[in-house]
C-alpha cells in the first residue's frame, strides 16, 4: 500500500506541470521555481494526528484537474519517506520547493521541516527531484551535527521550524534553516539559524548565525528565539527575533539583516533605530513575521516587518507593519489600521501584521486574525496593499482591498466561503496559487467544521484588475476529494506554500 501511495503522489504531481525554465527542461518534477508554480500548492498540517500519533503532521498537495479546477489532492506522511510518524513530530511545520544543487540538469527538491522530531530536536527532510518526478525513496535527512551541519541536536531546538532560500531563483546561494529553540551556551531558547551554501554538488557545510558571534551583534538572552521568522531575496537574508528585549522593553523585538550568504550583517532594526517609525514598547513582537517587498530596480531593499503586539494609542495589540527601506532607512513607513487608505480601523486585539505575504501580484497581504467582524471576535480579516514598481512605499491607494468571511461582491453574487465566526482567525497565513488566474489562499485555522472545533480551512480570493475579490472556493478536509479527516485542533491552513 505504501509503494502504491508513493507512486500515486509522484504521478499526480508529474502530470500537471507548467512549462519549465530552460535550465531544467528535462525535469518532470514538483515545480521548479516559485515564479513557475501555476498548478499547485502545498498545505502543511503539522497538528494532524496520524493514527494514534497526536500532532505527528502531514503535508497535502493540491492540484488542478484538466478543466482548471482544484479538485485533486494527495497526502504525504513520514511513512511515505521511509520514516515513522510519532506524536509531536509536527511534520509539515515548514514546506518549500527549492533547487539545492547548481547544475543545468538538476531538478527541484521538496523540503519539509519536522521540528518536533526526536523530542523537538528537529529534522528537515529533503526529497530528491528527478526527471520522472519526486523520488520518495531518495530522501536526505538534515540535522544538526551531521553531514557538515554544525551544532549538536538537543531537545527543544526545533530545527526546521522555519526555512528560506536566499539568492537568485535559479542560482540560489543558501538554504537557511532556523532552530529558534536552540540553547546558546547556558542561555535557554536563545535561537540560531543555520546557513547552508548551495553548490554544484549540493548543500555544503554551513555556518551558524547567532547573536553575539560574528558577524551578528547583540547578546543571546533567554527566550529570544532568534530565527522565529525568516525572509530572503537575492539581496538579503532577514532574521526576526520578536521576543528580544530592547532597551528594557520586554519582547519588543528586532530584526537582523544580512547579505544573502549570511557572511555580512547589514542592519539591526528595531523601533528605536534611526529612521524606523513607531514606539518601542513591551510586547510589540516586532519581527514576528517578515515578508520581502518588490525589488524593481537596482538598489532597492524592501522588507515588511509585522508587529502584531503593537499598541496604537491606547489600543492594546492593535498591530502594525513597518515597511523598512534597507538602503535608505529614513524612508521607512509605518502602517496601522488607522493609516489613511488602510482597510478597517485599529482596535484592541486586532493583531494587524500577524501574517504577511509579499509580492502577491504586486501586493502586500496583511493578516489581522484578531479582527472582530460583525461582532464576532477573532473572526479575522485580510488586507491587500498594492505597491507601484520601484520604491516599495508608493501605495496604489485606488486598488487597496480587503476580505473576510462575510465579504460579498455584486449584491451577493460573489461571496466569501464560510461565515465570520468567533475564533476563526481568518488571515493567519497566506499563499499564492495559479499565476495565470491568480488566487490568494487565506488560512482560517480556527474554523470549526460542524462540531469539530479548530479543524481549519483555506479560503480563496480572486485577483482582477488590481484588486482582490471574494469567491466561494475553499479547501478543507471535510471535502470528499481531500484525503484525511477533519479533527479537532488540526489547524488546517496554518502553513502554506508558496
C-alpha positions, 0 to 999 in steps of 0.5 A, a space after each residue: 500500500 505504501 509503494 502504491 501511495 508513493 507512486 500515486 503522489 509522484 504521478 499526480 504531481 508529474 502530470 500537471 506541470 507548467 512549462 519549465 525554465 530552460 535550465 531544467 527542461 528535462 525535469 518532470 518534477 514538483 515545480 521548479 521555481 516559485 515564479 513557475 508554480 501555476 498548478 499547485 500548492 502545498 498545505 502543511 498540517 503539522 497538528 494532524 494526528 496520524 493514527 494514534 500519533 497526536 500532532 505527528 503532521 502531514 503535508 497535502 498537495 493540491 492540484 488542478 484537474 484538466 478543466 482548471 479546477 482544484 479538485 485533486 489532492 494527495 497526502 504525504 506522511 513520514 511513512 511515505 519517506 521511509 520514516 515513522 510518524 510519532 506524536 509531536 513530530 509536527 511534520 509539515 511545520 515548514 514546506 518549500 520547493 527549492 533547487 539545492 544543487 547548481 547544475 543545468 540538469 538538476 531538478 527541484 527538491 521538496 523540503 519539509 521541516 519536522 521540528 518536533 522530531 526526536 523530542 523537538 530536536 528537529 529534522 528537515 527532510 529533503 526529497 530528491 527531484 528527478 526527471 520522472 518526478 519526486 523520488 520518495 525513496 531518495 530522501 536526505 535527512 538534515 540535522 544538526 551535527 551531521 553531514 557538515 551541519 554544525 551544532 549538536 541536536 538537543 531537545 527543544 531546538 526545533 530545527 526546521 521550524 522555519 526555512 528560506 532560500 536566499 539568492 537568485 531563483 535559479 542560482 540560489 546561494 543558501 538554504 537557511 534553516 532556523 532552530 529558534 529553540 536552540 540553547 546558546 551556551 547556558 542561555 535557554 531558547 536563545 535561537 540560531 539559524 543555520 546557513 547552508 551554501 548551495 553548490 554544484 554538488 549540493 548543500 555544503 557545510 554551513 555556518 551558524 548565525 547567532 547573536 553575539 558571534 560574528 558577524 551578528 551583534 547583540 547578546 543571546 538572552 533567554 527566550 529570544 528565539 532568534 530565527 522565529 521568522 525568516 525572509 530572503 531575496 537575492 539581496 538579503 537574508 532577514 532574521 526576526 527575533 520578536 521576543 528580544 528585549 530592547 532597551 528594557 522593553 520586554 519582547 519588543 523585538 528586532 530584526 537582523 539583516 544580512 547579505 544573502 550568504 549570511 557572511 555580512 550583517 547589514 542592519 539591526 532594526 528595531 523601533 528605536 533605530 534611526 529612521 524606523 517609525 513607531 514606539 518601542 514598547 513591551 510586547 510589540 513582537 516586532 519581527 514576528 513575521 517578515 515578508 520581502 517587498 518588490 525589488 524593481 530596480 537596482 538598489 532597492 531593499 524592501 522588507 515588511 516587518 509585522 508587529 502584531 503586539 503593537 499598541 496604537 494609542 491606547 489600543 492594546 495589540 492593535 498591530 502594525 507593519 513597518 515597511 523598512 527601506 534597507 538602503 535608505 532607512 529614513 524612508 521607512 513607513 509605518 502602517 496601522 489600521 488607522 493609516 489613511 487608505 488602510 482597510 478597517 480601523 485599529 482596535 484592541 486585539 486586532 493583531 494587524 501584521 500577524 501574517 504577511 505575504 509579499 509580492 502577491 501580484 504586486 501586493 502586500 497581504 496583511 493578516 489581522 486574525 484578531 479582527 472582530 467582524 460583525 461582532 464576532 471576535 477573532 473572526 479575522 480579516 485580510 488586507 491587500 496593499 498594492 505597491 507601484 514598481 520601484 520604491 516599495 512605499 508608493 501605495 496604489 491607494 485606488 486598488 487597496 482591498 480587503 476580505 473576510 468571511 462575510 465579504 460579498 461582491 455584486 449584491 451577493 453574487 460573489 461571496 466569501 466561503 464560510 461565515 465570520 465566526 468567533 475564533 476563526 482567525 481568518 488571515 493567519 497565513 497566506 499563499 499564492 496559487 495559479 499565476 495565470 488566474 491568480 488566487 490568494 489562499 487565506 488560512 482560517 485555522 480556527 474554523 470549526 467544521 460542524 462540531 469539530 472545533 479548530 479543524 481549519 480551512 483555506 479560503 480563496 480570493 480572486 485577483 482582477 484588475 488590481 484588486 482582490 475579490 471574494 469567491 466561494 472556493 475553499 479547501 478543507 478536509 471535510 471535502 470528499 476529494 481531500 484525503 484525511 479527516 477533519 479533527 479537532 485542533 488540526 489547524 488546517 491552513 496554518 502553513 502554506 506554500 508558496 
